[in-house]
Each structure stands twice: as structure tokens, then as C-alpha cells.
Amino acid sequence: MNRPLSVMIVDDEKPMLEWLSILLEEHGYDVSCYSTGEQAVEAGLKSMPDILVVDVKMPGISGFDVLTKLREKSAGLIGIIMTAFSSVDSAVKAMRKGATDYLVKPFEVDQLLIAIERALSERDLKSENRELRKRVRSKYSIEEIIGQSRPIVELLEKVRMVADKDSTVLITGESGTGKELIARAIHSIGSRSDKPFFGVSCGSFSRSLLESELFGHIKGSFTGAYRDKEGLLAAARGGTFFLDEIGELDRELQVKLLRALQERQVLPVGGTRHVPFDARIIAATNADLGEMVKTDSFRADLYYRLNVIPLHVPALRERRSDIPSLLDKFLEDYSDGKGEQLKTINSEARSILSEYGWPGNVRELENVVERLCVMTKTEEIGADDIPDFIRYPGEAEQSSEDTGILSERTSRKNPTLDEIDKAYTLYVLEHQAMGQKRLAAKILGINESTLYRKLEKYAKEKDDS
């Protein structure tokens, strides 16, 4: 059973003390009364109340001083100031001293009760927000990144080194390796962790819409601009801004982003005044920006501006020893909190999963584990439960004749990353999503617009061949 909330009342008027103590005791509060500020401070430092209701003007130290001294020991103390002399200055001073409310004598009974209930609600909400922030930070903290292999350990060492810096970071790696997870980990353990983390995928928007999202716009600057809108870079306000799929950024926007990064200010669409921003920039890409610079499809000056601290996230096939730990993590994730018994994977199935190439990397592994948890009727997942494209990868490659790439992989030892990406994209579209592009994009962990661009590229390559 929870103890009743304690209320300390401090007032040099005895009738006021008696009235308030009777009122609050009738509503279930544990009440203590004091007629001087000195008595209240001495008692409060020995046994801190949950709520302080104190008069401003008293012999000796004032109500403001009582509140200040007690809040030095307990910042969470709820303080309600009472006074017979109402003024704007005194109300402002009360708030600055940490009071949650300000009552002018004489006041109605319900006013005090409402003030207490409101303060308790605000305290509970702040506590919930702190807990939520703690859980979010825990989810994206560096400890949540699974792996003990040498590539991942070296990566996490670099993450710790750069987390407290403000230098721009460029994260590279194949699709599904966890680039955003690394970006969030940098933010969560860095000096900006108490500020916002905003992110945008450069492949998810048209050029004009992305410009508006990044830099903001002025009312009337284009059709549909019914009000001023603050850009996400400015909205970050001391936090971190994550630019995913930076290789998809339109050439014209590359120029504007470069200028914004150099000047640390943005010009909203349709605006005439620049808006300063304070955000650490982290960019990510699965493309080879160095090669894109050589082909003039990505600006060299922007590349060098972004590539201050390069971090590479290894592909899952480069850290196979981490697969067992990832399997256990995902098994727990997809049964935890749902009242389901934790499923297990037997040794034969684990061996098959560890030997598979995982072209979709950690994201593909997670999707497969979720599928196994949902579709396997028994508590133990065995080899027969694993999808055929994982159990018999050679046959799956041969069956994808129209890709021309998967079959080639059986005769060539080292296919390029572009070939692997193309083969896997087409395989997911045809065999896992059954031609449904929206579902394929979800499985691949990319936006539909990105998938359509890939397919257009593959079609053009086929026509040119």
C-alpha cells in the first residue's frame, strides 16, 4: 500500500494553519504545520515533504527562502506559494524560485486542491518523460549494438572516440548493416544526447519537398505552403541531424547543403533571411561516394565536407561470429512482452543460418527471425523451418534466370557489391514479395522511391546490354 503524500504548511497565521490542515487531512494527505520559516527548514531538512504550501511574508525568513533552501536538497519538491499581496513581480519571483503555483489569499478550497493535483500530474508527466528518454537512449546506446567480432569492436571503439566531438561523420556500409543505429549510438553517448535527434532519408522525397524539409519554407512560397515552416536543420537546436542515403541527394541540393554546412545557416524556400542552426551532422550512404565523385554525380567539395570522420559498418558476412548473438537478441525481441514462450533454434538450424551469405545483412537476418517466430508452430526452430532460399542458396541463384547475376555468382568468385545488391533486390521482389513493390521495399528496408530508381536503373542496364 502506498504511503499518503506529505504536505508541509508554513504560515504565521494560526487559523490558516488549522483550516488548511483539516482540509488536506480530509483529502488523505499527511499534514505537518509550522508557523515560522526557520522551523519549517529545520524539519524539512530532516524529513522532506512531497509538497510545500508556504506563505510569502512571515517573521524571520520568507516563504521564498524556505522554498529555495528545501529545493536545494530536493529538486523534485512541489512548492505552492501563498500571499495576501498579489503582484506580477512576486508571481514571477515565485516561479523563478521553483514554485509550481501561486495562490492569492483569500482563496477557495478547491483552488488549493486543484493546484496540488495539477502539480502532481506535471511531476508524474516529467517522470514519465525522463523514463521514456532513458529507454530510448538505452535502445540506441552503444551497449545495444550486438557483436564481439573484431570489425564491430573496432567500429565501436571509433564511435566512442568521436561521440563527444562535433565533427561531421560519414557512415558507409551496405543496406541493412545498421548505419542509422550507429548514428543514434553516437548521439546517445555524446554531449548532445539531451537534445533532439532528427533524421531524413534523401531518397524519400522529391527535390523540392526535401529542400523544404531541410531548410524550411515561407508562407506562400509555393502551392500548398499555407504557413511558415521551420526546417529540420534549424529545429534540431543543438542536437544531431542524420542525413541518410546522402548519395541520392539531388545535384542542385548538394550545392545548397554544402553552403548551409559551410555557413551554419539555411535559407528557407522563398525566404530572404538566413536562419542559423546548431546541429551535428552525420551522413550515411550505401553508395561509393568516391566513385560518384569521379563520375561527377556527387560534388567533390560536399564529399570532403562530409567525410571528415569516416566510419564503415561491416557487412554481416564479414562478422559471422556475431550471428549467434544476433539470433538470440532477435528471438528475445519477437517474443518478449507478448506472453509467448521464448523460441529456440537448434544447432543444425543455427549452422545453416551462420553459413548463409546474408546479402541483406542484419536487417535481413532480423526479418527472417521474425518470420520464423511467427510461422514456426513448435517451440524449437529446426532446419526444416528455415526458408529454402537460405537452406539451398545455390538453387535459388539458378532459379533467378532473369537477373543474370545470381547464376553468374556460381561461376565467379568475387561478384561486385552492385551485383550482389541487384541480385538480392530482384530476388526479394520476385520470390519474397511476389512482385509487390511496396512489400519488397519494406523487406529490403528502403523507400519505395529508392526501389523504383533501382528497378529503372536495372531496366536501363538491360536495354544497353
C-alpha positions in Angstrom: 0.0 0.0 0.0 1.4 3.4 -1.0 2.0 5.9 1.8 -0.1 9.1 1.8 1.6 12.2 0.2 3.1 14.5 2.8 2.2 18.2 2.8 4.1 20.9 4.9 2.1 24.0 5.5 4.0 27.1 6.7 2.1 30.3 7.7 2.4 32.6 10.7 -1.4 32.8 10.9 -2.7 30.0 13.2 -6.3 30.0 11.9 -4.9 29.5 8.4 -2.8 26.5 9.5 -5.7 24.9 11.2 -8.1 25.4 8.2 -5.6 24.1 5.7 -4.5 21.1 7.8 -8.2 20.0 8.3 -8.9 20.4 4.6 -5.9 18.4 3.4 -6.2 15.7 6.0 -9.8 15.1 4.9 -8.4 14.5 1.4 -5.9 11.9 2.5 -2.7 14.0 2.9 -0.3 13.6 5.7 0.0 17.2 7.0 2.6 18.9 9.2 2.3 22.6 10.2 4.9 25.3 11.1 4.5 29.0 12.0 8.0 30.1 11.1 10.3 29.6 8.2 13.2 28.5 10.4 11.1 25.7 12.0 10.0 24.6 8.5 13.5 24.4 7.1 14.9 22.5 10.1 12.1 20.0 9.9 12.2 19.7 6.1 15.9 19.0 6.0 15.3 16.1 8.4 12.2 14.7 6.7 11.5 16.2 3.3 7.8 16.6 2.4 6.3 15.9 -1.0 4.5 19.2 -1.2 5.3 22.6 0.4 2.5 25.2 0.9 4.1 28.3 2.2 3.2 32.0 2.9 5.5 34.6 1.4 5.6 37.1 4.3 6.5 35.8 7.7 8.7 36.8 10.6 12.2 35.7 10.0 13.0 34.1 6.7 10.4 34.5 3.9 8.5 31.8 2.1 10.7 32.2 -0.9 13.8 31.4 1.3 12.1 28.3 2.7 11.3 27.1 -0.8 14.8 27.8 -2.0 16.6 26.0 0.9 14.4 22.9 0.7 14.6 22.7 -3.0 18.4 22.7 -2.7 18.1 19.3 -1.1 15.2 18.1 -3.1 14.7 19.5 -6.6 11.6 17.5 -7.0 9.8 19.3 -4.1 6.4 20.7 -5.2 6.2 24.3 -3.9 2.9 26.3 -3.8 3.3 30.0 -2.7 0.5 31.8 -0.8 0.3 35.6 -0.4 -2.2 38.3 0.5 -0.3 40.8 -1.7 -0.7 39.9 -5.3 1.7 41.4 -7.9 3.2 40.4 -11.2 6.7 40.7 -9.7 6.0 38.4 -6.8 4.4 35.8 -9.1 7.4 35.9 -11.4 9.8 35.6 -8.4 7.8 32.6 -7.1 8.1 30.8 -10.4 11.9 31.6 -10.6 12.3 30.1 -7.1 10.8 26.9 -8.4 7.1 27.2 -7.2 4.6 25.3 -9.3 1.7 27.6 -8.4 0.8 30.9 -6.8 -2.4 31.5 -4.8 -3.7 34.9 -3.6 -5.4 35.0 -0.2 -8.2 34.5 0.4 -8.7 31.6 -2.0 -11.3 28.9 -2.4 -10.8 25.4 -1.0 -10.9 23.9 -4.5 -8.1 26.3 -5.7 -5.5 24.7 -3.4 -6.7 21.1 -4.2 -6.6 21.8 -7.9 -3.1 23.4 -7.6 -1.8 20.3 -5.8 -3.4 17.9 -8.3 -2.0 19.9 -11.2 1.5 19.9 -9.8 1.4 16.2 -9.1 0.2 15.5 -12.7 3.1 17.6 -14.1 5.6 15.8 -11.8 4.3 12.4 -13.0 4.5 13.5 -16.6 8.0 14.8 -16.3 9.0 11.5 -14.6 7.4 9.5 -17.4 9.2 11.7 -20.0 12.6 11.1 -18.2 11.9 7.3 -18.2 10.9 7.4 -21.8 14.1 9.3 -22.7 16.1 6.8 -20.7 14.5 3.9 -22.5 15.1 5.5 -25.9 18.7 6.2 -25.1 19.1 2.6 -23.8 17.6 1.3 -27.0 20.1 3.1 -29.1 23.1 3.1 -26.7 26.3 1.5 -27.7 25.7 -1.4 -25.4 22.7 -2.4 -27.5 24.9 -2.9 -30.6 25.4 -6.7 -30.7 28.8 -8.1 -31.6 32.2 -9.2 -30.3 33.9 -9.7 -33.7 37.0 -7.7 -34.4 35.3 -5.5 -37.1 32.4 -4.5 -34.9 34.7 -4.0 -31.8 37.0 -1.7 -33.8 34.0 0.2 -35.1 32.6 0.8 -31.6 35.9 2.0 -30.4 35.8 4.7 -33.1 32.2 5.5 -32.1 33.3 6.2 -28.5 36.2 8.3 -29.7 34.1 10.6 -31.9 30.9 10.7 -29.8 31.7 13.9 -27.8 33.1 15.7 -30.8 31.2 18.0 -33.2 33.0 16.9 -36.3 30.9 15.7 -39.2 30.7 11.9 -39.6 30.2 9.9 -42.8 28.9 6.3 -42.2 29.3 3.9 -45.1 28.1 0.3 -45.4 25.8 -1.9 -47.4 22.0 -1.7 -47.0 20.8 -3.3 -43.7 24.1 -3.2 -41.8 22.8 -0.7 -39.2 24.1 2.6 -40.2 21.3 4.6 -38.5 21.9 2.5 -35.4 25.5 3.7 -35.3 24.4 7.3 -35.9 21.9 7.1 -33.0 24.6 5.5 -30.8 27.0 8.4 -31.5 24.2 10.8 -30.5 23.1 8.8 -27.4 26.6 8.7 -25.7 27.7 12.2 -26.9 27.5 15.6 -25.4 24.3 16.3 -27.4 22.3 13.4 -26.1 19.8 15.5 -24.2 19.0 17.4 -27.4 16.9 16.2 -30.4 18.0 13.6 -32.9 16.4 14.3 -36.3 16.9 12.4 -39.5 15.7 12.4 -43.1 16.3 10.0 -45.9 17.4 11.8 -49.0 15.9 9.2 -51.2 12.4 9.5 -49.8 11.4 12.9 -51.1 11.3 14.8 -54.4 13.9 17.6 -54.7 11.5 20.4 -53.8 10.0 18.6 -50.9 13.4 17.6 -49.5 14.6 21.2 -49.7 11.5 22.4 -47.7 12.1 19.6 -45.1 15.8 20.5 -44.7 15.7 24.3 -44.9 12.0 25.2 -44.2 9.8 27.5 -46.3 8.0 30.8 -46.1 4.2 31.0 -46.4 3.1 31.4 -50.0 6.5 30.3 -51.4 4.8 27.5 -53.4 1.4 25.9 -53.8 0.4 24.3 -50.5 2.7 26.5 -48.4 -0.1 27.8 -46.2 2.1 28.8 -43.3 5.8 29.3 -42.5 7.6 26.1 -41.7 10.8 25.6 -39.8 13.4 23.4 -41.5 14.6 20.3 -39.7 18.2 21.5 -39.5 17.1 24.6 -37.5 14.7 22.5 -35.5 17.5 20.2 -34.3 18.6 23.0 -31.9 21.8 21.7 -30.5 21.1 18.1 -31.3 22.1 15.8 -34.1 20.9 15.7 -37.7 21.2 12.5 -39.7 21.2 12.6 -43.5 20.5 9.0 -44.7 21.1 7.9 -48.3 23.1 11.0 -48.9 24.2 9.6 -52.3 20.6 10.1 -53.5 20.8 13.9 -52.9 19.9 15.9 -56.0 22.8 17.8 -57.6 21.2 21.2 -57.0 20.5 20.4 -53.4 24.1 19.3 -53.0 25.2 22.9 -53.6 22.7 24.3 -51.1 23.6 21.8 -48.5 27.3 22.5 -48.9 26.6 26.2 -48.4 24.5 25.5 -45.4 27.2 23.4 -43.8 29.9 25.9 -44.5 27.9 28.9 -43.2 26.0 27.0 -40.5 22.8 28.7 -41.6 20.0 27.9 -44.0 17.8 30.0 -46.4 14.1 28.8 -46.2 12.4 28.3 -49.6 11.0 31.6 -50.6 12.8 33.4 -47.8 15.2 36.4 -47.8 16.7 35.9 -44.4 19.1 33.2 -43.4 18.4 31.1 -40.3 21.3 29.9 -38.2 21.3 26.3 -37.0 23.3 24.3 -34.4 23.3 20.6 -35.2 26.0 17.9 -35.5 25.8 16.4 -39.0 26.0 12.6 -39.5 25.5 11.3 -43.1 25.2 7.8 -44.3 25.3 6.0 -47.6 25.5 2.6 -49.2 27.0 4.1 -52.3 30.6 4.6 -53.1 30.8 8.4 -52.9 34.4 8.4 -54.0 33.4 6.7 -57.3 30.4 9.0 -57.7 32.8 12.0 -57.4 34.9 10.5 -60.2 31.8 10.2 -62.4 30.8 13.7 -61.4 27.5 12.5 -60.0 28.4 13.8 -56.5 30.2 17.0 -55.7 33.7 16.6 -54.6 33.6 19.6 -52.2 30.5 18.3 -50.4 32.1 14.8 -50.2 35.1 16.3 -48.5 32.9 18.4 -46.2 31.0 15.3 -45.1 33.9 12.8 -45.0 35.7 14.4 -42.0 35.3 11.3 -39.8 34.7 8.2 -41.9 33.1 5.1 -40.3 32.5 1.9 -42.1 29.9 -0.6 -40.8 30.9 -4.1 -41.8 28.6 -6.4 -43.7 27.2 -9.4 -41.8 29.3 -11.9 -43.8 32.4 -10.1 -42.5 31.3 -10.7 -38.9 29.8 -14.2 -39.0 30.9 -14.9 -35.4 28.2 -12.3 -34.3 25.3 -14.2 -35.9 24.6 -16.5 -32.9 24.4 -13.4 -30.6 22.1 -11.6 -33.1 19.9 -14.6 -33.4 19.4 -14.7 -29.6 18.7 -11.0 -29.5 16.0 -11.1 -32.2 14.5 -14.3 -30.7 14.1 -12.4 -27.5 12.7 -9.3 -29.2 10.0 -11.1 -31.0 8.6 -12.9 -28.0 9.4 -10.5 -25.2 6.3 -8.8 -23.7 3.8 -10.8 -25.7 3.2 -13.6 -23.3 4.8 -16.0 -25.6 7.4 -18.6 -24.6 10.9 -17.8 -25.9 11.6 -19.9 -29.0 14.9 -21.6 -29.5 16.9 -22.5 -32.6 18.6 -25.9 -32.7 22.3 -26.4 -33.6 21.6 -27.6 -37.2 19.4 -24.6 -37.9 22.0 -22.2 -36.4 24.7 -23.7 -38.5 22.6 -23.1 -41.7 21.9 -19.5 -40.7 25.5 -18.9 -39.9 26.7 -20.1 -43.2 24.3 -18.1 -45.4 25.7 -15.0 -47.1 23.1 -12.5 -45.9 23.2 -10.0 -48.7 20.5 -8.0 -46.8 22.8 -8.1 -43.7 21.4 -7.6 -40.2 18.1 -6.3 -41.4 17.5 -9.5 -43.5 18.5 -11.6 -40.5 16.1 -9.8 -38.3 13.3 -10.2 -40.8 14.0 -14.0 -41.1 14.0 -14.5 -37.4 10.7 -12.6 -37.1 9.2 -14.8 -39.8 10.5 -18.0 -38.1 9.0 -16.9 -34.7 5.6 -16.3 -36.4 5.5 -19.2 -38.7 7.1 -22.0 -36.6 4.5 -23.9 -34.6 6.9 -25.6 -32.3 8.9 -24.0 -29.6 12.1 -25.1 -31.3 13.1 -23.9 -34.7 14.8 -26.5 -36.8 16.5 -26.8 -40.2 13.2 -27.7 -41.9 11.7 -24.4 -40.7 14.3 -22.3 -42.5 13.3 -20.9 -45.9 14.6 -22.7 -48.9 16.4 -19.7 -50.3 18.7 -19.9 -47.2 18.9 -23.7 -47.0 19.7 -24.1 -50.7 21.2 -20.7 -51.8 22.8 -22.3 -54.9 19.4 -23.5 -56.2 17.8 -20.1 -55.5 20.5 -18.5 -57.6 20.0 -20.8 -60.5 16.2 -20.2 -60.4 16.6 -16.4 -60.9 17.4 -16.6 -64.6 16.2 -13.1 -65.4 18.7 -11.5 -63.1 21.7 -12.9 -64.9 23.7 -12.1 -61.9 22.9 -14.7 -59.3 23.8 -17.5 -61.7 27.0 -15.7 -62.6 28.0 -15.7 -59.0 28.2 -19.5 -59.0 31.0 -19.3 -61.6 32.7 -16.1 -60.4 34.4 -16.0 -57.1 34.1 -12.2 -56.3 31.0 -10.5 -57.6 30.8 -6.7 -57.1 28.7 -5.2 -54.4 26.4 -3.7 -57.1 25.8 -7.2 -58.5 25.0 -8.6 -55.1 22.7 -5.7 -54.3 20.9 -6.1 -57.7 20.6 -9.8 -57.3 19.2 -9.6 -53.8 16.8 -6.8 -54.7 15.3 -8.7 -57.6 15.2 -11.9 -55.6 13.2 -10.3 -52.7 10.9 -8.6 -55.2 10.1 -11.8 -57.1 10.3 -14.6 -54.5 9.6 -13.0 -51.2 7.3 -10.1 -52.1 5.7 -11.9 -55.1 6.1 -8.8 -57.3 4.6 -6.4 -54.7 7.0 -3.4 -54.8 5.7 -1.9 -51.5 6.3 -5.1 -49.6 9.7 -5.6 -51.3 10.8 -2.1 -50.2 9.7 -2.9 -46.6 11.6 -6.2 -46.6 14.7 -4.5 -48.1 14.4 -1.7 -45.6 14.4 1.0 -48.3 11.9 3.5 -49.5 9.6 2.7 -52.4 11.1 5.6 -54.4 14.6 4.1 -53.9 13.3 0.7 -55.1 11.8 2.3 -58.2 15.0 4.0 -59.0 16.9 0.8 -58.7 14.5 -1.0 -61.0 14.7 1.8 -63.6 18.5 1.5 -63.4 18.4 -2.3 -63.9 16.0 -1.9 -66.8 18.3 0.7 -68.5 21.3 -1.6 -68.0 19.4 -4.4 -69.6 18.4 -2.2 -72.6 22.0 -1.1 -73.0 23.4 -4.6 -72.9 
